[in-house]
């Protein structure tokens, strides 16, 4: 990774109180899951009836 880019990333993380790799690991572990359901397109399946009316 580019050293300048890495410094910028750590600077942004510091704004959220993350100053080292251990704190980053803890923050990632404590993250809430992101609901991406609104970003997923429904796939039309041939030969299978939709249960949308149920």
Buried (B, 14 or more C-beta within 10 A) or exposed (E): EEEEEEEEEBEEBEEEEBEEEEBBEEEEEEEEEEEEEEEEEEEEEEEEEEEEEE
